[in-house]
Amino acid sequence: MKSVAVAGASGYAGGELLRLLLGHPELEVGAVCAASQAGALLGTVHPHLVPLADRRLEPTDPAVLARHDVVVLALPHGASAEVAAHLPDDVVVVDCGADFRLEDPTAWEAFYDTPHAGTWAYGLPELPLEAGSARGRDGLVGARRIAVPGCYPTATTLALAPGHAAGLLEPEDVVIVAASGTSGAGKGLKPHLLGAEVMGAMSPYGVGGVHRHTPEIEQNLSRVAGAAVTVSFTPTLAPMSRGILATCTARAVASATAEEVRDAWESCYAGEDFVHLLPPGQWPRTSDVVGSNQVHVQVALDERTRRVVAVAAIDNLTKGTAGAAVQSINLALGLPESTGLPTVGVAP
């Protein structure tokens, strides 16, 4: 058994990670750390985690974290770099924040208010790379520093990647509108996330190309396409606690047919445990992936406008964060990639 410490254990992502670790046959929960909630019993913060209810949240001390085989940082953006700098090189460190996702310092500084901390192995195993059969998992085997993708980039990248990998999509004029549940904004109290404000309402935010996940989506799709991909991304807030539904469109190349489009998605994800291309005519729903590490994907070619429409649904806390962390940890430690990860959702 390998021990895993979780910093930021009191938050939604930290709680989801602990839920998955409790069902993992090769990993055991070590220190659970927090900032403002330090000293509280975990059961008062996450009542659903009954086996860990008597654990007391410790302060986020690098010396405590360093005693573990794996450290997961479920911290606010900009906070992980300082903690990671004090952890030994032989410890597997997985950052669920944005600190180490971007390769271009200029892109980082344009969207974040801290200096660029560097770039770690990117934790999206299914990502098809320009070099033919290469996948994102190739860089995760044996890795000791891993950046978990953002939840929106996970859904949108996996929705569109097969088309860019097959050369069926133009790199310009990619348009994405995605809806997320409120847990994506974290557990902190915010007036616009109160039940009275969210129930029965949908609203856009980060409009006009300013959302921080935009450069990460462009980075991913550009790696797949082998050319610079530009994206117009508009996120919306939906009245649900979990889930992301990403509707992504891109111009098809002149020669693309509907059959070629379908074949590209089928061949790209054949054999993948966690990306499921739905049968023709069946479209993804967030309710079908709740609690699972699955991505449900569907694709169609709009013949009239010559645009490909790809839709993906994920649970933003599982595949969108904690599940991706565990998937990456499995690869880093040489375990089967799917170990301890749920492949079915919860219904109704």
C-alpha positions in Angstrom: 0.0 0.0 0.0 1.2 3.5 -0.9 0.3 6.3 1.4 -1.4 9.4 -0.1 -1.6 12.8 1.7 -4.2 15.3 0.6 -3.7 19.0 1.0 -7.0 20.9 0.7 -8.9 18.0 2.0 -11.8 20.1 3.2 -12.8 21.3 -0.2 -15.0 19.6 -2.8 -12.1 18.2 -4.9 -10.3 17.1 -1.7 -13.4 15.3 -0.5 -14.0 13.6 -3.9 -10.4 12.4 -3.9 -10.8 10.9 -0.4 -13.9 9.1 -1.6 -12.0 7.5 -4.4 -9.0 6.7 -2.3 -11.2 4.8 0.2 -12.1 2.4 -2.6 -8.6 2.0 -4.0 -7.0 -1.4 -3.3 -3.4 -0.1 -3.5 -3.6 3.3 -1.9 -4.3 4.3 1.6 -5.2 7.7 3.0 -2.5 9.5 4.9 -2.5 13.0 6.3 -5.6 15.1 5.5 -4.7 18.8 5.6 -6.5 22.1 5.3 -6.0 25.8 6.0 -9.0 27.5 7.6 -10.6 24.2 8.6 -7.4 22.8 10.3 -8.3 21.3 13.6 -11.8 20.3 12.6 -12.8 16.6 12.4 -13.2 15.5 8.8 -16.6 14.1 9.6 -17.9 17.6 10.3 -16.7 18.9 6.9 -17.5 15.8 4.8 -20.2 13.8 6.6 -20.4 11.3 3.7 -16.8 10.0 4.4 -17.8 7.9 7.3 -14.6 5.8 7.5 -12.6 9.0 7.9 -15.0 10.9 10.1 -12.7 10.8 13.2 -9.6 12.1 11.3 -8.6 15.5 12.4 -7.6 18.0 9.6 -4.0 19.1 10.0 -2.4 22.3 8.9 -0.8 22.2 5.4 2.8 21.5 6.5 5.2 20.4 3.8 7.1 18.4 6.5 4.0 16.3 7.2 3.2 15.9 3.5 6.8 14.8 2.7 6.4 11.6 4.7 4.1 10.1 2.1 4.6 8.3 -1.2 2.1 10.6 -2.9 0.9 14.1 -2.2 -2.2 15.6 -3.9 -2.5 19.3 -3.8 -6.2 20.4 -4.0 -5.4 24.0 -3.4 -6.4 27.3 -4.9 -4.6 28.5 -8.0 -1.2 30.0 -7.1 -0.9 28.1 -3.8 0.6 24.8 -5.0 3.9 26.0 -6.2 5.2 27.1 -2.8 4.2 23.9 -1.1 5.6 21.7 -3.9 8.9 23.5 -3.7 9.5 21.9 -0.3 8.6 18.3 -1.2 11.3 15.7 -2.0 11.9 14.7 -5.6 11.1 11.1 -5.0 7.5 11.9 -3.8 4.8 11.8 -6.5 3.2 15.3 -6.3 -0.1 15.8 -8.1 -1.5 19.3 -8.4 -5.2 19.7 -9.0 -4.8 23.4 -9.4 -3.7 25.3 -12.5 -0.1 26.2 -11.4 1.7 23.8 -13.6 -0.6 23.1 -16.6 0.5 25.7 -19.1 3.7 25.5 -21.1 3.8 29.2 -22.2 4.7 31.6 -19.5 3.2 34.5 -21.5 -0.2 32.7 -21.7 0.0 32.1 -17.9 0.7 35.7 -17.1 -2.1 36.9 -19.4 -4.7 34.9 -17.4 -3.3 34.6 -13.9 -1.9 37.1 -11.4 1.2 35.1 -10.3 4.6 34.3 -11.9 4.7 31.1 -14.0 5.8 28.3 -11.8 6.8 25.8 -14.5 5.2 22.9 -16.4 4.6 19.4 -15.2 3.5 16.2 -16.9 -0.1 16.8 -18.1 -2.6 14.4 -16.5 -4.9 13.6 -19.4 -4.0 10.0 -20.4 -6.4 9.8 -23.3 -5.0 12.9 -25.1 -4.0 11.9 -28.6 -0.8 13.6 -29.6 0.4 14.7 -33.0 3.0 11.9 -33.1 0.5 9.3 -34.3 0.0 6.6 -31.7 1.4 8.6 -28.8 -1.0 9.5 -26.0 -0.9 11.7 -22.9 -0.4 8.6 -20.7 3.1 8.1 -22.2 4.4 11.0 -20.2 2.7 9.9 -17.0 4.3 6.5 -16.5 6.9 7.0 -13.7 6.2 10.7 -13.5 6.9 12.4 -10.1 5.3 15.8 -10.9 1.8 15.8 -12.5 -0.6 18.6 -13.3 -4.2 17.6 -13.4 -6.2 19.2 -16.2 -8.9 21.7 -15.6 -12.4 20.3 -15.7 -13.5 22.4 -18.7 -10.4 21.5 -20.7 -11.0 17.8 -19.9 -14.5 17.8 -21.4 -13.8 20.1 -24.4 -10.4 18.6 -25.3 -11.8 15.0 -25.4 -14.9 16.2 -27.3 -12.8 17.7 -30.2 -9.4 15.9 -30.1 -10.3 13.1 -32.5 -11.2 15.5 -35.3 -8.1 17.5 -34.9 -6.0 14.4 -34.7 -7.5 13.1 -37.9 -7.1 16.4 -39.8 -10.8 16.8 -40.2 -11.2 20.1 -38.4 -10.0 23.6 -39.3 -7.8 25.0 -36.5 -9.6 28.4 -36.6 -13.0 29.3 -35.4 -13.5 26.6 -32.8 -16.5 27.6 -30.6 -17.3 26.1 -27.2 -20.2 26.8 -24.9 -20.1 24.7 -21.7 -22.4 24.4 -18.7 -21.0 23.5 -15.2 -22.5 22.7 -11.9 -21.8 25.0 -8.9 -19.2 22.7 -7.3 -16.8 23.8 -10.0 -16.5 27.2 -8.2 -15.3 25.5 -5.0 -16.7 25.4 -1.5 -16.2 29.0 -0.4 -19.3 31.0 0.3 -20.2 33.3 -2.7 -23.4 35.2 -3.0 -24.0 34.3 -6.6 -23.8 30.6 -5.8 -26.5 30.7 -3.1 -29.4 28.3 -3.7 -31.8 31.2 -4.1 -29.6 32.7 -6.9 -28.9 29.4 -8.7 -32.1 27.5 -8.6 -34.1 27.8 -11.8 -31.5 29.9 -13.5 -28.6 29.6 -15.9 -26.1 32.4 -16.4 -22.9 33.0 -18.4 -19.6 34.1 -16.9 -16.1 34.6 -18.1 -17.5 36.0 -21.3 -15.4 37.4 -24.1 -12.4 35.1 -24.0 -11.3 35.9 -20.5 -12.0 32.5 -18.7 -8.7 31.1 -17.4 -9.2 27.7 -19.0 -9.1 29.2 -22.5 -5.3 29.0 -23.0 -5.3 25.4 -21.6 -7.9 24.3 -24.1 -6.0 26.0 -27.0 -2.8 24.4 -25.8 -4.3 20.9 -25.8 -6.0 21.1 -29.1 -2.9 22.7 -30.7 -0.8 19.7 -29.5 -3.2 17.4 -31.1 -3.5 19.3 -34.3 0.1 20.1 -34.8 -0.9 23.7 -35.5 -2.2 26.7 -33.5 -5.9 26.2 -32.7 -7.9 29.3 -31.6 -11.0 28.9 -29.4 -13.9 31.0 -28.4 -15.0 29.7 -25.0 -18.0 30.7 -23.1 -18.8 29.0 -19.8 -22.2 29.0 -18.1 -23.4 28.2 -14.6 -26.2 25.5 -14.4 -28.5 24.8 -11.5 -26.9 21.5 -10.5 -24.2 20.6 -8.1 -22.0 18.3 -10.3 -21.4 18.0 -14.0 -20.2 19.6 -17.2 -21.9 19.5 -20.6 -19.6 20.9 -23.3 -21.0 21.7 -26.7 -18.1 22.2 -29.1 -18.2 23.1 -32.8 -15.5 23.5 -35.4 -15.4 23.9 -39.2 -14.9 20.7 -41.1 -12.4 20.5 -43.8 -14.0 20.6 -47.3 -13.5 16.9 -48.0 -14.9 15.6 -44.6 -17.9 13.3 -44.7 -20.2 12.3 -41.9 -18.9 8.7 -42.1 -15.2 9.9 -41.8 -16.1 12.0 -38.8 -17.8 9.1 -37.0 -14.9 6.8 -37.9 -12.4 9.3 -36.5 -14.0 9.4 -33.1 -14.6 5.6 -33.0 -11.0 4.8 -33.8 -9.5 7.4 -31.5 -11.3 6.1 -28.4 -11.4 2.4 -29.2 -10.0 0.6 -26.1 -10.2 3.6 -23.8 -11.7 2.6 -20.4 -13.1 6.0 -19.6 -14.1 7.7 -22.8 -17.4 6.3 -24.2 -18.6 7.3 -27.7 -22.4 6.9 -27.6 -24.4 5.2 -30.3 -25.5 7.4 -33.2 -28.4 9.7 -32.2 -27.9 9.3 -28.4 -26.5 12.5 -26.8 -24.6 12.9 -23.5 -26.3 13.9 -20.3 -24.6 15.0 -17.1 -26.8 12.8 -15.0 -25.4 9.6 -16.7 -21.8 10.3 -15.5 -22.4 11.5 -11.9 -19.9 9.8 -9.6 -18.0 8.1 -12.4 -14.7 8.6 -14.1 -16.4 8.4 -17.5 -16.6 10.8 -20.4 -19.7 10.4 -22.6 -19.1 11.8 -26.1 -21.2 12.2 -29.2 -20.4 13.8 -32.6 -22.3 14.8 -35.7 -21.6 16.7 -38.9 -23.9 19.6 -39.7 -23.9 19.3 -43.5 -25.6 22.6 -44.0 -23.1 24.7 -42.1 -20.2 22.3 -42.6 -19.5 22.3 -38.9 -18.7 19.4 -36.7 -20.7 19.3 -33.4 -19.1 17.3 -30.6 -20.7 17.1 -27.1 -19.1 15.7 -24.0 -20.4 15.2 -20.5 -18.3 14.6 -17.4 -18.6 14.8 -13.6 -16.4 17.8 -12.9 -15.3 16.5 -9.5 -14.5 12.9 -10.7 -13.1 12.7 -14.2 -12.8 16.5 -14.1 -10.5 16.5 -11.0 -10.1 13.7 -8.5 -10.6 10.8 -10.9 -8.0 12.3 -13.2 -5.6 12.6 -10.2 -6.1 8.9 -9.3 -5.8 7.8 -12.9 -2.5 9.7 -13.2 -1.2 8.3 -9.8 -1.9 4.8 -11.1 0.3 5.4 -14.1 3.0 7.1 -12.1 3.2 4.2 -9.7 3.0 1.5 -12.4 -0.5 0.3 -11.4 -3.2 -0.6 -14.0 -4.6 2.7 -15.1 -8.2 2.0 -14.1 -7.5 0.7 -10.6 -9.9 2.1 -8.0 -11.9 4.2 -10.5 -15.7 3.9 -11.0 -16.8 3.3 -14.5 -20.5 3.6 -13.9 -22.6 6.5 -12.8 -25.4 6.9 -10.3 -29.0 6.9 -11.5 -31.6 8.3 -11.3 
